[in-house]
């Protein structure tokens, strides 16, 4: 993930690996995030609406708990920055 600090300056703030989530803060908190995600190789990206994402969380309680725990860990990391 890249944070655009100025017109000419980019700062790498994190690295995303296979099966990682990107954009969950914006979906769960209604807050768009000022980050850009770039890939070094061909990647598959799944785009979900907020309603679809929340339906998946509700219908798969175990997976939903894991996603929410990961979200809280990532969120607490960025709050400390």
C-alpha positions as CSV (number, residue, x, y, z in Angstrom):
1,X,0.0,0.0,0.0
2,X,1.3,3.4,-0.9
3,X,0.5,6.7,0.8
4,X,0.8,9.7,-1.4
5,X,2.5,12.3,0.9
6,X,2.9,14.9,-1.8
7,X,2.6,15.4,-5.5
8,X,6.1,13.8,-6.2
9,X,6.6,11.7,-3.1
10,X,5.2,8.3,-2.4
11,X,5.7,6.3,0.9
12,X,5.3,2.6,1.1
13,X,3.2,1.9,4.3
14,X,2.6,-1.8,4.0
15,X,3.0,-4.9,1.9
16,X,0.0,-7.1,0.9
17,X,0.4,-10.8,0.5
18,X,-1.7,-13.5,-1.0
19,X,-5.2,-13.7,0.7
20,X,-4.8,-10.4,2.5
21,X,-7.6,-7.8,2.6
22,X,-7.3,-4.3,1.3
23,X,-10.0,-1.7,1.8
24,X,-11.9,-3.2,4.7
25,X,-11.5,0.0,6.7
26,X,-13.4,1.9,4.1
27,X,-16.1,-0.7,3.8
28,X,-16.7,-1.2,7.5
29,X,-16.3,2.4,8.7
30,X,-17.7,4.3,5.6
31,X,-14.3,6.1,5.3
32,X,-12.4,6.0,2.0
33,X,-8.7,5.5,2.7
34,X,-6.0,7.6,1.0
35,X,-3.9,4.6,-0.2
36,X,-3.1,3.2,-3.5
37,X,-2.5,-0.5,-4.0
38,X,-0.1,-1.6,-6.8
39,X,0.8,-5.1,-7.9
40,X,4.1,-6.2,-9.2
41,X,2.5,-9.1,-11.2
42,X,-0.8,-10.1,-12.6
43,X,-3.3,-10.3,-9.7
44,X,-6.9,-11.2,-9.2
45,X,-9.0,-8.6,-7.3
46,X,-12.5,-9.3,-5.9
47,X,-14.6,-6.1,-5.5
48,X,-17.5,-6.4,-3.1
49,X,-20.1,-3.9,-2.1
50,X,-20.5,-3.2,1.6
51,X,-23.8,-5.1,1.8
52,X,-22.3,-8.2,0.1
53,X,-19.3,-8.1,2.4
54,X,-21.4,-7.9,5.5
55,X,-23.7,-10.7,4.3
56,X,-20.7,-12.9,3.9
57,X,-19.5,-12.1,7.4
58,X,-23.0,-12.9,8.8
59,X,-23.4,-16.1,6.9
60,X,-19.9,-17.5,7.8
61,X,-19.5,-16.7,11.5
62,X,-16.1,-18.3,11.9
63,X,-14.6,-16.6,8.9
64,X,-16.3,-13.3,10.0
65,X,-14.7,-13.5,13.4
66,X,-11.2,-14.0,11.8
67,X,-11.8,-11.1,9.4
68,X,-12.9,-8.8,12.2
69,X,-9.9,-9.8,14.4
70,X,-7.6,-9.1,11.4
71,X,-9.4,-5.8,10.8
72,X,-9.0,-4.7,14.5
73,X,-5.3,-5.6,14.4
74,X,-4.6,-3.6,11.2
75,X,-6.8,-0.7,12.4
76,X,-4.9,-0.5,15.8
77,X,-1.6,-0.5,13.9
78,X,-2.6,2.4,11.7
79,X,-4.1,4.4,14.6
80,X,-0.7,4.2,16.3
81,X,1.0,5.8,13.3
